[in-house]
């Protein structure tokens, strides 16, 4: 038979986490910023197809993409929105890969990805403590 424990020894049931509130004004501002970033990305993508490869080294396209993503998150931060973990990570990765590609004239995207992933894991508690990362629409 199963042993009965006194009530004071039983663990209390976990209360469900409250759902984060979404601020409609912040959601609208975030949508505007994301739309602008998508526009910049499409312009960069079109330019990369239009401009001959001999004119611009590949690393510059990666750097441009990283600047767009980090610029989006900087705009979010300046407007009181939370930064996105995903686009911040990809922005840092793109810039790092572009710089490494320009300096060493080699394609080391996966190696740079691993290093940036490690750095992200190291600095994640810093971002979590300051609540800088998360859903931009949350209040």
N, C-alpha and C positions, 0 to 999 in steps of 0.2 A: 504494500500500500504506500501511497505517496504521503510523505510527511508534511503536515500542515505547519506553516510558520506563523508566528504572531503577526498581527496587522502592522505593527511598527517596523518589522523587519522586511516587509514586502516592498519591492521597488515601485515607486509611483509610475504610472503610465506616462509616457512621453507626450508632451503637448505638441500638436502639429505646429510647424513654423508658420507665422503669418505670411500671407502672400504679399510680395512687395507692391506698393502702390505705384501706379503709373501716372505721371503728371502729363496731361494732354499738351500743355505748352512745351514741355521738354521733349515730348515725343515728336511734335511738329518741327521743332528746331532741329532735332537729330535727323529727321527725314530730309530736311533742307540741306543740312551739311553732308549727309550721305549721297544725296543726289548730285551735289557739286563735285564730290570726290569721284563718283562714277563718271561724270562728264570729263573730268581731268584724266581719268584712267583711259577712257575711250579715245580721247585726243592723243594721249601718249601711245596707245596701241596702234592707232592709225598711222602716226608718224613713224613708228618703228617699222611698219610694213612699207611705208612710202620712201623713206630715206634709205639710200644704198648702205649696205653693211660696211663698206669701205669708208664711209663718211663719219660714222659714229661707232665707237667700240661698244661691244655688248654690255659691259659693266655699267655704262651710263644709263641704259634703259632700266636696269635693276635699281640703280640709285634713284632715278626719277620716280619709279613706282613706290619705293620706300618713303620718299619725301611726300608723296600724295597721302599714303596711309598715316604716316606720323603727323602730317599737317592736319588731317581730319581729326585725329585725337587731340592735337594741340588746340584746335578750334573748339572741340567739345569741352576741354578742360577750362579754357578761357571763358566759356559761356555757362559754366556751372554744371556741366554734364559729366557723367562718368566716362572714362575712356574704355574702349573695347579691348579686352585681352587679345582677341584674335587679330585685329588689325594692327595693334601695337606690336605684337610679336612678329607678324609678317613684315611690317615696316622695318623693324630693326634687322630682321633676317635679310630682306632685300638690299638694304644699304650695306650691310656687312658683306654680302655675297658680291655686290657690285664693286666695292672697294678692293676686296681680295682679288677679284677678277682683273681689275685694272692694274693693281700693283704687281701681281705675280703672273699675269697673262695666262691664267689657267681657269678652268671651270671646276670650282670646289664647292658647289652649292650644298651638297649633302654634309660635308665636313663642317661648313659654316653653320648649317642648320643645327647640327649636334651641339656645337659650342654655344650658339645663341639659346638653344633650349636649356642647356645647363645653367647659363647665366640667368635666364628667366626663372628657373626654379630657385636659384639662390636669392633673387630679389623679390620673389612673389610675396613673402611675408611683409616686406616694406610697403608694397602696394596695398596689400590687404589691410594692414594696420591703419593706413591713411584713407582707406576706402576710395582709392583713385580708379580702380578697375571694376567693371561690372556692366550692367545694362544701362545705357545712357539715359533711357526714359525714366528710370527709377528716381523717386524724390529724395 
